[in-house]
Amino acid sequence: MGSSTPSSSTPVPPSVTRAPTPTLAKFYSQKIAWKDCDGVQCAKLTVPLDYANPTGATIQLAIDRVPATGSRKGSLVVNPGGPGGSGYDYAAAADQIVTGSIRKAYDVVGFDPRGVQRSDPIECVSGSQLDSILGSDPTPDDAAEVAAATATAKGFGAACKANAGPLLGHVSTVEVARDLDVLRAALGSPKLDYLGKSYGTLIGSTYAGLFPHNVGRMVLDGVVPPDLTSEQVAQGQAGGFELATRSYVANCVSSGDCPLGSSVDAGMARIRAFLKQVDAEPLPVSGQGDVKKLTEGWASLGIAEAMYDKGSWSTLTKAMKQAFSGKGDRLMALADQYADRGSDGKYQGNIMQVGNTVNCLDQPSSSNPATYEADVTSFSKTAPTWGPFLAWSGLTCAEWPLKATGTAHRISAAGSGPILVVGTTRDPATPYAWSQRLASELSNGHLLTYDGDGHTAYGQSGCVDDTVDAYLLEGKVPAEGTRC
């Protein structure tokens, strides 16, 4: 959820940096032709569809930059995560995503990864079909519901195979990381300066594993570790969302007049009871395009959305009050935010489609439904609210029509410069332990801890911002054990 399963491909020996082969030289030597586009400078970057066949078909990636406002130090490439988040849109919001100090010193550069939004977007199903998929039962309770969920997963995979073309087999994180090195070269940067959040950290760590000697100043905020299996990621996220939801409920209870009850345990039980209730009897919603009912699927996404940002907690409380009175409009509005779906029912991007295409290439998943039923039991021991939802989340990849090209593997990026890893203690989608894990596994990893709520930390805390900025601007890494 929001973050993703880990990356793909046979690991490259960490001490080896891949130099461009002669057949890749034309990609590495291309010059970017910037032009003005709606307040940013934009361009196209040409990369091979298949790096194993660089003389074959090519694709074009949409890139943009917001020039430095002061004395230019270089280019900072940014990615917000996903998989499927638009790095182009993220860079266009440069004034909101980095501090004024970074804006002065760096051109902020973004790209839509292959298959995302402006870069040959993968769209497997129509908007109304996607509505049906996202609204379907995420926690099947019996054999008939398991069969229905399996059929939904299989149908989505078949639609992707039918509609996405050859790109479907070439959207792995390894390929995105290789595109990133072509972008680095085209920008004229001897080393890559990079800010990645959530799944963007997986792109960054994968890049560091492939090209350790090309790593400049790299910030990985809200880590997805590359050596966790898809099952381990799901279990970790179940625990992360459980912890985050308990933190929300505690805040709700302490603020008074909480519709969930008078204690954290009572509040968590109330949320679970509510999800069972809407599973059996969905709530009416109005003005939401083709969606007329708030199902368990949509309700779960709405609650999850509020866990990403503490600023949304009051919105969720109001939504739960309305839901308890029999209307689902406010909770559906939160679900729309999660799905990048407008209130008119139109999807703004393709994150809810392309995310699975990346995850399913990056990691194999079990095709045996009994695996997921067992996961429900084990996940629910520590995450009774979110365990079932996350346990079944792997079913799409279980029914994927293409074989995974990668497996979980540890990355040390030996030979890289210092890499700054940022972890938030109550992050729902990328649990704090994951940032600790990667920081310890990287040969030159340095951990910065943010004691707080929400997903990712840069931009949420002055202390974190100052520490990250000192690293990006001066190369200064925080002392071991630094907390904000």
C-alpha positions as CSV (number, residue, x, y, z in Angstrom):
1,M,0.0,0.0,0.0
2,G,1.7,3.2,-1.2
3,S,5.0,1.5,-1.0
4,S,5.6,-1.7,-2.8
5,T,7.2,-5.0,-3.1
6,P,11.0,-5.1,-3.5
7,S,13.1,-5.1,-6.5
8,S,14.1,-7.4,-9.2
9,S,16.9,-9.0,-11.2
10,T,20.0,-10.9,-10.5
11,P,22.1,-8.9,-8.1
12,V,25.2,-7.2,-9.6
13,P,28.4,-7.7,-7.6
14,P,28.4,-4.6,-5.4
15,S,32.0,-3.6,-6.3
16,V,31.2,-3.4,-10.0
17,T,29.8,-0.3,-11.8
18,R,28.3,-1.0,-15.1
19,A,29.9,1.2,-17.8
20,P,27.8,1.8,-20.8
21,T,28.5,-0.6,-23.6
22,P,29.0,0.7,-27.1
23,T,25.4,-0.2,-27.9
24,L,24.2,1.9,-25.0
25,A,26.5,4.8,-25.9
26,K,23.9,6.6,-28.0
27,F,21.6,6.7,-25.1
28,Y,24.2,8.0,-22.7
29,S,25.5,10.6,-25.0
30,Q,22.1,12.2,-25.9
31,K,21.6,15.9,-25.2
32,I,18.4,17.0,-23.5
33,A,16.4,19.6,-25.5
34,W,14.5,21.5,-22.8
35,K,11.5,23.6,-23.6
36,D,9.0,25.6,-21.5
37,C,5.9,23.6,-20.4
38,D,3.3,25.0,-18.0
39,G,5.8,26.5,-15.5
40,V,8.5,23.9,-15.8
41,Q,11.1,23.0,-18.4
42,C,10.3,19.7,-20.0
43,A,11.8,17.2,-22.4
44,K,11.9,13.6,-23.5
45,L,14.6,11.1,-22.7
46,T,15.1,8.0,-25.0
47,V,15.9,4.7,-23.4
48,P,15.9,1.1,-24.7
49,L,12.7,-0.9,-24.1
50,D,14.9,-3.9,-23.3
51,Y,18.4,-3.3,-22.0
52,A,19.3,-6.8,-23.1
53,N,18.5,-5.7,-26.7
54,P,19.6,-2.0,-26.8
55,T,19.5,-1.9,-30.6
56,G,15.8,-2.9,-30.6
57,A,12.7,-0.8,-29.7
58,T,13.0,2.4,-27.6
59,I,10.6,4.3,-25.4
60,Q,10.6,7.9,-24.4
61,L,10.4,9.1,-20.8
62,A,8.9,12.4,-19.8
63,I,11.3,14.5,-17.8
64,D,11.1,18.0,-16.3
65,R,13.1,20.4,-14.2
66,V,12.6,23.5,-12.1
67,P,15.8,25.5,-12.3
68,A,17.8,26.5,-9.2
69,T,16.9,30.0,-7.9
70,G,20.4,30.8,-6.8
71,S,24.0,29.7,-7.4
72,R,23.5,26.3,-9.1
73,K,25.2,23.3,-7.5
74,G,23.8,20.6,-9.8
75,S,20.7,18.6,-10.5
76,L,18.7,16.8,-7.8
77,V,16.6,14.0,-9.3
78,V,13.4,13.3,-7.2
79,N,10.9,10.4,-7.1
80,P,7.8,10.2,-4.8
81,G,7.3,6.5,-4.8
82,G,4.4,4.3,-5.8
83,P,5.3,2.3,-7.9
84,G,3.5,4.5,-10.3
85,G,3.9,7.9,-8.7
86,S,4.7,10.8,-11.1
87,G,8.2,12.1,-10.6
88,Y,7.4,14.7,-13.2
89,D,4.5,16.1,-11.1
90,Y,6.6,15.8,-8.0
91,A,9.4,17.9,-9.4
92,A,6.9,20.4,-10.7
93,A,5.9,21.0,-7.0
94,A,9.5,21.8,-6.2
95,D,8.6,24.6,-3.9
96,Q,6.6,22.2,-1.7
97,I,8.8,19.2,-1.7
98,V,12.2,20.7,-0.9
99,T,13.3,23.6,1.2
100,G,14.3,27.1,-0.1
101,S,18.0,26.3,0.5
102,I,17.8,23.3,-1.8
103,R,15.8,25.3,-4.4
104,K,18.6,27.8,-4.5
105,A,21.3,25.3,-5.0
106,Y,19.7,22.6,-7.2
107,D,17.8,22.2,-10.4
108,V,15.0,19.9,-9.2
109,V,14.5,17.2,-11.9
110,G,11.7,14.7,-12.2
111,F,10.8,11.8,-14.5
112,D,7.8,9.6,-15.0
113,P,9.2,6.1,-14.8
114,R,8.6,3.8,-17.7
115,G,4.9,2.9,-17.8
116,V,3.8,5.8,-15.7
117,Q,1.6,8.7,-16.7
118,R,3.5,10.6,-19.5
119,S,6.0,7.8,-20.2
120,D,4.1,5.3,-22.3
121,P,1.5,4.8,-19.6
122,I,0.3,1.3,-18.9
123,E,-3.5,1.2,-18.7
124,C,-4.9,-2.3,-18.4
125,V,-8.6,-1.6,-17.7
126,S,-11.1,1.2,-18.0
127,G,-11.9,3.6,-15.1
128,S,-15.2,1.8,-14.3
129,Q,-13.5,-1.6,-14.4
130,L,-10.8,-0.2,-12.0
131,D,-13.6,1.0,-9.7
132,S,-15.0,-2.5,-9.6
133,I,-11.6,-4.0,-8.8
134,L,-10.7,-1.5,-6.0
135,G,-14.2,-1.9,-4.6
136,S,-14.1,-5.7,-4.6
137,D,-13.8,-7.7,-1.4
138,P,-10.2,-7.4,-0.1
139,T,-10.6,-10.1,2.6
140,P,-12.4,-13.1,1.3
141,D,-14.0,-15.2,4.0
142,D,-15.0,-18.5,2.4
143,A,-14.2,-20.6,-0.7
144,A,-16.7,-18.8,-2.9
145,E,-15.2,-15.4,-2.0
146,V,-11.7,-16.7,-2.5
147,A,-12.7,-17.9,-6.0
148,A,-14.2,-14.5,-6.8
149,A,-11.1,-12.7,-5.6
150,T,-8.8,-15.0,-7.6
151,A,-11.0,-14.5,-10.7
152,T,-10.7,-10.7,-10.2
153,A,-6.9,-10.9,-9.9
154,K,-6.6,-13.2,-12.9
155,G,-8.9,-10.9,-15.0
156,F,-6.7,-7.9,-14.2
157,G,-3.5,-9.7,-15.2
158,A,-5.1,-10.9,-18.5
159,A,-6.3,-7.3,-19.3
160,C,-2.7,-6.0,-18.7
161,K,-1.3,-8.7,-21.0
162,A,-3.9,-7.9,-23.7
163,N,-3.6,-4.1,-23.5
164,A,-0.2,-3.0,-22.2
165,G,2.0,-4.4,-25.1
166,P,5.6,-5.4,-24.8
167,L,6.3,-2.8,-22.1
168,L,4.5,-5.0,-19.6
169,G,7.6,-7.2,-19.3
170,H,10.0,-4.2,-19.0
171,V,8.8,-2.0,-16.1
172,S,11.0,-3.7,-13.3
173,T,12.7,-1.5,-10.8
174,V,16.1,-2.6,-12.2
175,E,15.1,-1.2,-15.6
176,V,13.9,2.1,-14.0
177,A,17.3,2.3,-12.1
178,R,19.1,1.8,-15.4
179,D,17.0,4.6,-17.0
180,L,18.0,6.8,-14.1
181,D,21.7,6.4,-15.0
182,V,21.0,7.4,-18.6
183,L,19.2,10.5,-17.2
184,R,22.2,11.2,-14.9
185,A,24.5,11.1,-18.0
186,A,22.2,13.2,-20.1
187,L,22.0,15.8,-17.4
188,G,25.8,16.1,-17.5
189,S,26.1,14.9,-13.9
190,P,29.2,12.8,-13.1
191,K,27.3,11.5,-10.0
192,L,23.6,11.2,-9.3
193,D,22.2,13.4,-6.5
194,Y,18.8,11.9,-5.6
195,L,15.9,12.2,-3.2
196,G,13.6,9.2,-3.2
197,K,10.7,8.6,-1.0
198,S,8.8,5.3,-0.3
199,Y,9.1,3.1,-3.4
200,G,11.5,5.8,-4.7
201,T,14.0,4.5,-2.1
202,L,13.9,1.1,-3.8
203,I,14.7,2.8,-7.1
204,G,17.6,4.6,-5.3
205,S,19.0,1.5,-3.5
206,T,18.7,-0.6,-6.7
207,Y,20.6,2.2,-8.5
208,A,23.3,2.2,-5.8
209,G,23.7,-1.5,-6.1
210,L,24.1,-1.3,-9.9
211,F,26.2,1.9,-10.1
212,P,27.8,2.4,-6.6
213,H,30.5,4.7,-8.0
214,N,28.0,6.9,-9.7
215,V,26.2,7.7,-6.4
216,G,26.5,11.3,-5.3
217,R,24.3,12.6,-2.5
218,M,21.5,10.2,-2.1
219,V,18.6,10.6,0.4
220,L,16.3,7.5,0.9
221,D,13.3,8.5,3.0
222,G,10.8,5.8,4.1
223,V,12.6,2.7,3.0
224,V,11.4,-0.4,1.1
225,P,14.3,-2.9,1.6
226,P,15.4,-4.8,-1.5
227,D,16.0,-8.0,0.4
228,L,12.5,-8.5,1.7
229,T,10.2,-11.0,-0.1
230,S,6.8,-9.8,-1.1
231,E,5.3,-11.8,1.8
232,Q,7.6,-10.1,4.2
233,V,6.7,-6.7,2.8
234,A,3.0,-7.4,3.2
235,Q,3.5,-8.5,6.8
236,G,5.7,-5.5,7.6
237,Q,3.1,-3.1,6.2
238,A,0.3,-4.9,8.1
239,G,2.3,-4.1,11.3
240,G,3.1,-0.6,10.1
241,F,-0.6,0.3,9.4
242,E,-1.6,-1.3,12.7
243,L,0.8,0.8,14.7
244,A,-0.1,4.0,12.8
245,T,-3.9,3.3,13.2
246,R,-3.4,2.8,17.0
247,S,-1.5,6.1,17.1
248,Y,-4.5,7.8,15.3
249,V,-7.0,6.2,17.6
250,A,-5.0,7.3,20.7
251,N,-5.1,10.8,19.3
252,C,-8.8,10.6,18.7
253,V,-9.5,9.3,22.2
254,S,-7.4,11.9,23.9
255,S,-9.0,14.8,21.9
256,G,-12.4,13.9,23.3
257,D,-15.7,13.1,21.6
258,C,-14.1,10.3,19.6
259,P,-16.7,8.2,17.7
260,L,-14.5,5.1,18.0
261,G,-14.8,4.7,21.8
262,S,-13.0,5.6,25.0
263,S,-9.8,3.5,24.6
264,V,-7.3,2.5,21.9
265,D,-8.3,-1.2,22.0
266,A,-12.0,-0.3,21.9
267,G,-11.4,2.0,18.9
268,M,-9.4,-0.6,17.0
269,A,-12.2,-3.1,17.6
270,R,-14.8,-0.6,16.4
271,I,-12.9,-0.1,13.2
272,R,-12.7,-3.9,12.6
273,A,-16.4,-4.2,13.3
274,F,-17.2,-1.3,10.9
275,L,-15.2,-3.0,8.1
276,K,-17.1,-6.2,8.6
277,Q,-20.3,-4.3,8.6
278,V,-19.6,-2.6,5.2
279,D,-18.4,-5.9,3.8
280,A,-21.9,-7.3,4.6
281,E,-23.8,-4.1,3.8
282,P,-22.0,-1.3,1.9
283,L,-22.9,2.3,2.6
284,P,-24.5,4.6,0.0
285,V,-22.3,7.4,-1.5
286,S,-23.3,10.2,-3.9
287,G,-21.5,12.2,-6.5
288,Q,-18.7,9.7,-7.0
289,G,-19.0,8.8,-10.7
290,D,-19.8,5.1,-11.2
291,V,-19.3,4.3,-7.5
292,K,-22.6,4.2,-5.6
293,K,-21.6,2.1,-2.6
294,L,-18.8,2.3,0.0
295,T,-17.6,-1.3,0.2
296,E,-15.0,-2.8,2.5
297,G,-12.4,-2.3,-0.3
298,W,-13.1,1.4,-0.6
299,A,-13.5,1.9,3.2
300,S,-10.1,0.2,3.8
301,L,-8.4,2.5,1.3
302,G,-10.0,5.6,2.9
303,I,-8.8,4.7,6.3
304,A,-5.4,3.8,5.0
305,E,-5.1,7.2,3.2
306,A,-5.4,9.1,6.5
307,M,-2.5,7.1,8.0
308,Y,-0.1,8.7,5.5
309,D,-0.4,12.2,7.0
310,K,-1.3,13.1,10.6
311,G,-3.0,16.2,9.1
312,S,-5.7,13.9,7.7
313,W,-6.6,12.4,11.1
314,S,-9.4,15.0,11.8
315,T,-10.8,14.4,8.4
316,L,-10.9,10.7,9.1
317,T,-12.7,11.2,12.4
318,K,-15.4,13.2,10.6
319,A,-15.6,10.6,7.9
320,M,-16.1,7.8,10.5
321,K,-18.8,9.8,12.3
322,Q,-20.6,10.2,9.0
323,A,-20.1,6.5,8.2
324,F,-21.5,5.5,11.6
325,S,-24.6,7.5,10.7
326,G,-25.1,5.6,7.5
327,K,-23.4,7.6,4.8
328,G,-20.0,6.9,3.1
329,D,-19.3,10.1,1.2
330,R,-16.4,11.4,3.3
331,L,-14.7,8.1,3.6
332,M,-15.1,7.6,-0.1
333,A,-13.5,11.0,-0.7
334,L,-10.4,9.8,1.3
335,A,-10.4,6.6,-0.8
336,D,-10.4,8.7,-3.9
337,Q,-7.3,10.5,-2.7
338,Y,-5.6,7.2,-2.2
339,A,-6.5,6.0,-5.6
340,D,-5.7,9.3,-7.3
341,R,-9.3,9.4,-8.4
342,G,-11.2,12.7,-8.9
343,S,-14.6,13.2,-7.2
344,D,-16.0,13.0,-10.8
345,G,-14.9,9.3,-10.9
346,K,-12.0,10.0,-13.3
347,Y,-8.5,8.7,-12.4
348,Q,-5.9,11.4,-12.5
349,G,-3.0,9.1,-13.1
350,N,-2.3,5.3,-13.6
351,I,-0.7,4.5,-10.2
352,M,-3.4,2.0,-9.3
353,Q,-2.8,0.1,-12.5
354,V,1.0,0.3,-13.1
355,G,1.9,-0.5,-9.5
356,N,1.1,-4.1,-9.8
357,T,2.9,-4.5,-13.1
358,V,6.1,-3.4,-11.4
359,N,5.6,-5.4,-8.2
360,C,4.8,-8.6,-10.1
361,L,7.9,-8.3,-12.2
362,D,10.1,-7.5,-9.3
363,Q,9.1,-10.5,-7.1
364,P,7.6,-13.9,-7.5
365,S,4.4,-14.7,-5.5
366,S,2.8,-18.0,-4.5
367,S,0.0,-19.1,-6.7
368,N,-1.5,-21.2,-4.0
369,P,-4.5,-19.5,-2.2
370,A,-3.7,-21.5,0.9
371,T,-0.6,-19.4,1.3
372,Y,-2.6,-16.3,1.7
373,E,-5.1,-18.0,4.0
374,A,-2.1,-19.0,6.2
375,D,-0.8,-15.4,6.0
376,V,-4.1,-14.1,7.3
377,T,-3.7,-16.2,10.4
378,S,0.0,-15.2,11.0
379,F,-0.4,-11.5,10.1
380,S,-3.5,-11.1,12.3
381,K,-1.6,-12.2,15.5
382,T,0.2,-8.8,15.5
383,A,-2.0,-6.8,13.1
384,P,-5.7,-7.9,13.6
385,T,-7.0,-4.8,11.8
386,W,-4.8,-4.8,8.8
387,G,-3.4,-8.3,8.6
388,P,-6.2,-9.9,6.5
389,F,-6.2,-7.0,4.0
390,L,-2.4,-7.1,3.5
391,A,-2.2,-10.9,3.5
392,W,-4.5,-11.1,0.5
393,S,-2.8,-8.2,-1.3
394,G,-0.3,-10.5,-3.0
395,L,-3.1,-12.3,-4.9
396,T,-2.8,-10.1,-8.0
397,C,0.8,-11.2,-8.5
398,A,-0.1,-14.8,-7.8
399,E,-2.2,-14.7,-10.9
400,W,0.2,-12.6,-13.0
401,P,0.5,-13.7,-16.7
402,L,4.3,-13.0,-16.8
403,K,7.0,-14.6,-14.8
404,A,8.9,-12.4,-12.3
405,T,12.3,-11.3,-13.5
406,G,13.7,-10.6,-10.1
407,T,14.0,-11.8,-6.5
408,A,14.7,-10.3,-3.2
409,H,18.4,-9.6,-2.7
410,R,20.6,-7.6,-0.3
411,I,22.3,-4.5,-1.6
412,S,25.5,-3.1,0.1
413,A,26.5,-0.7,-2.7
414,A,30.2,-1.1,-1.7
415,G,32.2,1.8,-3.1
416,S,29.5,4.4,-2.9
417,G,29.6,7.7,-1.1
418,P,27.6,8.2,2.0
419,I,23.9,7.5,1.6
420,L,21.5,9.1,4.0
421,V,18.6,6.9,5.1
422,V,15.6,8.5,6.8
423,G,13.1,6.5,8.9
424,T,9.9,7.6,10.7
425,T,9.1,5.7,13.9
426,R,5.3,5.3,13.2
427,D,5.4,5.2,9.4
428,P,2.5,3.0,8.2
429,A,3.7,2.0,4.7
430,T,7.4,1.7,5.3
431,P,8.0,0.7,8.9
432,Y,10.9,2.2,10.8
433,A,12.6,-1.1,11.1
434,W,13.0,-1.2,7.3
435,S,15.0,2.0,7.3
436,Q,17.2,0.6,10.1
437,R,17.6,-2.5,8.1
438,L,18.8,-0.8,4.9
439,A,21.1,1.7,6.7
440,S,22.9,-1.3,8.3
441,E,23.1,-3.2,5.1
442,L,24.6,-0.4,3.0
443,S,28.3,-0.2,3.2
444,N,28.1,3.5,3.6
445,G,24.6,4.0,5.0
446,H,23.7,6.6,7.7
447,L,20.4,6.6,9.5
448,L,18.4,9.7,10.6
449,T,15.4,8.9,12.8
450,Y,12.2,11.0,12.9
451,D,10.1,10.2,16.0
452,G,6.7,10.9,14.5
453,D,3.7,9.8,12.6
454,G,2.9,9.7,8.9
455,H,4.7,8.4,5.8
456,T,8.2,9.8,5.2
457,A,9.9,12.6,7.2
458,Y,11.5,15.2,4.9
459,G,9.2,18.2,4.8
460,Q,7.5,17.2,8.1
461,S,10.1,18.4,10.6
462,G,12.5,21.3,10.8
463,C,15.1,19.1,12.4
464,V,14.9,16.5,9.7
465,D,14.9,19.2,7.0
466,D,18.0,20.9,8.4
467,T,19.9,17.6,8.7
468,V,19.0,16.5,5.1
469,D,19.9,19.9,3.8
470,A,23.3,19.8,5.5
471,Y,23.9,16.5,3.8
472,L,22.7,17.6,0.3
473,L,24.5,20.9,0.4
474,E,27.7,20.1,2.4
475,G,28.0,16.3,2.4
476,K,27.6,16.3,6.1
477,V,26.2,13.1,7.5
478,P,24.4,13.0,10.9
479,A,26.1,11.5,13.9
480,E,25.1,7.9,14.7
481,G,21.9,7.8,16.7
482,T,20.7,11.2,15.5
483,R,16.9,11.6,16.2
484,C,14.5,14.4,15.4
